[in-house]
Amino acid sequence: MTIEPDSPQETTLLLTAQEAADYLRIPLGSLYVRISKKQLPCTRLGRLLRFKKSELDRVMALKATSVIAQEDTLAGKAS
């Protein structure tokens, strides 16, 4: 079974901590640091952490937007 991009299943796809770290291309330890700083949303199922892929995408899009805005601001000051 393949999951089509934009299918309802993809938006509710839950990832383990290792899968989320792999998806974000960061070390597992960095993932836990970001969780403790409340920079990444997660769901607890008892002791287990699960991550919605759609939420990780949303956080990364917001982060990219803020970085671009910051670069634009810095470029404006340098001119």
Beta strands, then each sheet from edge to edge (+ up, - down):
strand 1: 14-15
strand 2: 43-45
strand 3: 48-52
sheet 1: 1+ 3- 2+
end
